[in-house]
Amino acid sequence: MTVSAFFMPSVNLIGEGAVEQACDHARQAGYTQCLIVTDKPLVELGYAAQLQSQLAERGIQSCIYDGVQPNPTTGNVEAGLALLKQNNCDFLISLGGGSPHDCAKGIALVASNGGDIRDYEGVDQSAKPQLPLISINTTAGTASEITRFCIITDENTHIKMAIVDKHVTPVLSVNDPALMKNMPAGLTAATGMDALTHAVEAYVSTAANPITDACALKAVTLIANNLVTAVKDGKNMAARDQMAYAQLLAGMAFNNASLGYVHAMAHQLGGFYDLPHGVCNAVLLPHVQRFNSQAAAGRLKDVAEAMGIDVQGLSDAQGAAVCIEAIEKMAREVGIPAGLRDLKVKEEDFAELATNAMKDACGLTNPIQPTHEQVVGIFAAAF
């Protein structure tokens, strides 16, 4: 019998006011100097300054690295690491969505292990735990605040490196829906569809287990019931709260069951064209699952049921088809582009994108291992 391991932060705070408790945790842990890793929009919104003030009230000094790009790069990691060393920081706080969290993970990992972030591409390549990292989430999608996944774009090759390492899991995750109410509709849609992708890919993964199944299906239900409302009415705190739980559950699922070819392919689009990760996932999700339905039709039928669809009397194949239609309908309702053509992807790049996708660690647990020709075919279908 295979032994299953379940990874997530030892402490996870969720609900309005959770940031204050996170700062209390930092003080109690004895941390004294913090590097806050974030992006310029969150600095402009005043979130970073507010966090600095909360830390200062507890005797913790901090500096801000706000150079994180939407698809964080090796250069971002190097710049943040230099600032961390310059200020002798003993811990980090990432503030934002997946990009600041991933960048902070890269900084923290290299800070304690040395070398270059490129050295850690793949699975469990590090020898030592990273510097302590507290991840405060402002979006409801990536779940990077709880995962052992770190995605960094190599500026030289334009390939998104998948770093899957138990040592990059934050020590504390924070999901405060009060920080999410100012997310624009487009970002809410993209991150919400990202969460749905996490849940679906984890549920059909070859590494799924009863714990990840339960997390994934509940996440699907919460997303089906709340994403459209959160996109159309961003101030609806009930919907924001439920989406925060949904993305956390989806993160718990994929952090332990891993992902599949939606992410393996989306990473290439993001690295090659600098496209939003959640949008790439949303466009690819139905097409990859249509391909996967040859082996995972019964599981996709379960997903349809979790979305609130009556699947009584349907065969597995029919249930899978209904599931894929429902995913496409949700994507349309929240304003996701219809295809890769709308994202300015070029057909002549499909072969190279497919080659790189087949090297991505996320594809290892896809229910079917596709050929290069089949991956090109999925890109074409999504075009």
N, C-alpha and C positions, 0 to 999 in steps of 0.2 A: 504494500500500500504506500502511495506517495505521501510524504509529509508536506502539509500546507503551512506556510508562514503568513502571518497577517501583520502588515506594516501600517502604522499611522502615528502621528504625534502622541506623546504620552498625555498631553492635556489639550483639549479643544474647547474653546469658548464660543458660544453662539447666542446671539440676541442683542437687543439695543443696550448699549452701555458696556459692552464687552471690552472695548479698548482700555477703559480705566482699569479693569481687572488685570488686563495684560501688563500694564505698566506696574501695577502692584507686584505681579509675578516677577518682573525684571528686578525690582528692588529687593524682593525677598531672596532671589537667587544670588544676590551680591554683585550684579553687573554694575559697572561704573561708567563705561565709555561706549557709546553706541554709534554705529554707522547706519543711518536710515537710507535705504535704497528705494528710490521711487522714480517718478517721471515728472516732467515739467507741468503737465496739466494738473496734477494733484498738488504741486507746489502752488500753482496759480489759484487753485480753489481754497488754499489755506489749510489743507489737511495736514501737510508736513509740519508747518509751524505749530499747529495745534498739538500735534504729537510731541514735538520738541518741548513745548510748554508743560505738557503732562509729565514727561520724563524729568524735566528740571525740578518740578515740584517734589520729586522723589529723590533728588540728589544725583541724578544721572545726566551726565553731559552727552551731547550728541552733535554730529555733523551730518550733512545731507549730500548724498550723491544722486543727482536728478537727471543723469544723462542716459537713462535706460531708453532704448528704442523699442517700438512695438514688437519687433522680432529681435530680442537681445543678441548682441554679437560678442565675439571674442574680445574685441576692442572695449566694449562696455565693461566686461569682466576685468580687464587689465586696468582700466581707469578707476573703477571702484576699489580694486585691490590696493592701488597706490594710495588712495585717500584713506583707506582703512589703516594701512601701515603708518602713514604720516601722522595719524591721530591716535595711534596705539589703542585701537578699539578692541574690546574684549567680547563683544557680541554684535549682532546685526538685527535690524528690524526691516523687513520688506513691507512696503506699503503700496498696495495697488492690486492689479490683476496678475495674470500669469507671467507677464514680462518682467516686472520688478521681482517677483518671487524667484523666477528661474535665474535671473541675473545675480540675485543675492546668494542663491545656492552655489552658483559657480564661484563667486568671490570667496564665500566661506569655506568651500571645499579646497580651493587652491591655497588659501591662507594657512590651513593646518597641514596640508599634504605636500605643498611645494609644487614646482614645475609649472606647467601650462594647462589651462582648462582642456585643451585638446587631448591631453594624456588620459583623460577619464571617460572618453567616449566608449560606450558599450555598457556592460553589466558589471557592477561591483568592482571597479578598477582601483578604488582608493584603499589605502591601508589604515587611515585614521579618521575618526569622526571630524566633521567640519566644526568651525567655530559655532557656538550656539546661535540659532536663528529663530526669531519670532516672526511669524508671517501674518500680517493684518490684511484681510481681503477687502477689496472695494468693488468686486464684480461677482457675478453668480454664474460661474461657468468652468473655469480652468481647473479648479481644485488643486492648483499647484501648492497652495498653502498647507496641504496635508500629505503630499505625495513624495515618493522617492524618484520622481522623474524630473529631469532638468534638460531643457531644450535650448541650445545655444547655436547661433549661426556662425559658421566659420567664414570670416570676411574674405579669406583667400579663395575658397572653393565655392562659396555661396550655398553650401550644404548645411542643413540643420542637423546638428549632432544630437543624437539621443543618448543622454547620460542617465542610466537607470542604476541607482546606487543607494543602498540603505543608509549611507552616511549623509545624504542630502536631505533627509526627512527633518523638517523643522522640529524644535522642541515644544513649540506651542503654536497653535493655529487660532485665528480670531476671525469670526464672521459676524460682523455687526451690520444689520440691514440699514441702519441709519446712514452708513457711509455709501450705500448703494442707490439711494433715492435720486441722486443727481446724475446717474448714468444716462446718457442719451439713448434714445430708442434703438438706434442701430447697434450700439454696443451691447445693450440688453439682449437683443435678438441674437447676435453672433455668439455671445457667451452662453446664452441659454441653449442654443443648438449645439454648442460644444459640449455642454453637460449631457444633453441627450445622446450625443455620439459616444461619450464615455460610458454611459449606462448600457447602450445597445452593444457596443463592442465588447464590454466586459461580460455581458450576459451570453454572447455567442462564442466567447473565447474558449480555447481548448484548456485553459487553466482555471476555468470557473469552478467554484465550489458553493456549497449551500449558503455560506455567509455572504459571498459576493453576489450570488443570485438574489438574495433577499434585499440587499442594498440597491442593486441595479433596478429591480422591478419597482420598488417603492419610489426611487428617483424618477423613473419613467412616468409613474402616475402623477407625482407632484408637478413635473414639468408640463404634462398634458393639461393639467388643471389650472396652471398659473402663468405659464410663459406669455401667452397672448395678452393676458391682462396686464402683466408687468411691462410689456412693450408699449401697449396703448395708453396705460395710465401709470407712469413711473412713480407717482406719489402714493400709489396704493401699497401701503406698508404691509398689509396682509399677504399680498402676492409676492412682494419683495422677500418677506420673511420665509415663505414657503419655498421660494427659489433658492434661498441661501441653504436651507436644509437639503433641497434636491441636489444641488451641485456638490455638497459635502458627501451625501450618500453615493453619488456617482463616482466621486473621487475615491471613496473607500473601496468601491467595487473595482475600479480599474487599477488602483494602486496595488492590488493583490492578484487580480486576474489578468492584468495587462490589457492590451488593446488589440488592434488588427490593422488591416490594410487601409482603412480610412485615414488613420493617423500616419501610417507609413508613406502614403501618397501626399497627404496634406502638408507634411513637413517639407517635401520637395518643392511644392508650389510656394510655400512661405519663404523658403530660403532663396529660391530662384528669382521670384518676382516681388518679394517683400509684401506679400498679401496677408490680410488678417486671418489668423489661424482658424477662428471659429467659423468664418464664412467659408473657407476652404473645406472644412469638415462637413458643414451643412450641405454644400453642393455635392460632395462625394458620397455622403452617407447612404442615400437610397440606391445608388448604382453599385456600390461595393456589397450592400446587403442583398441586392438582386443576384449578384454573382454568388454570394455565400449561401443563398437559399437552397442551392443544390445539396448542401450538407447540414444546414441549420434551420430548415423550414419550421420544424416544431418549436424551436426556441423563438423564432421571429413571430410565430403565432402567439406565444406567451406575451411577447412585447405588445402586440396588438391588443390583447386583453387588458394589459396593464394601462394602456392608453384609453381604456373605457369602451372599447369596441366589442360588440357581441360576436363571439367567434363560435358559438354553439352550432354544431352541424357542419362546420367548415373542415375541410381536410387541412393537413399541415401546409401543403402548397398554397391553398386558397388563403389560409390565415397569414402566411408570409406575404402574399401579394397585397392583402388588405393592410398589413403593417406598413409596407413600403409606400403605399398610396397615402396613408395617414401621415407619415413623415414628410412626404412631399407637400401635402396640404398645409401642414404646420409651417413649413419653411416659407411657403407662399404668403401665408397669413402674417408672418412677422417681417416680410420684406427681404428675404434672402434672394440674391440674384439667381436667375433660372439655370445658368450654366457657366462653364469655364470661359466661354467666349466673352461673356459680359465682364469677366475679370481680366481680359486682355491676354489670356494664356494663348500660346502659339502651338498649333498642331505639330509643327516641325520639331518641337522640343519634347514630344511625348516619349520617344525612345530613350532619351537621356534621363528624363524624369523617372521613367519606369526602372531603368538600371539602378538609379540611386535609391528608389523606394524599396527595391528588393534587398538592399543592404541595411535597411532600417530595422532596429531591434523590435520595434512595435509590431512588425508583421509576423513575428515568430509564432504568435498564438492565434493567428487568424484561423478560422475553421477549415479553410482550404488554402493550400500553398499554391499560388498561381504561377504560371509561366510568365516570362517576359512579354510574350505576345498577348496574354490575357490581361496583364496590367495595362499595356498600351490600349487594349480594347475598352477597359473601364474608363481610362482617361477620355477616350473618344466618345463613349456613351454619355459622359458627363459634360461634354463640350457644348 
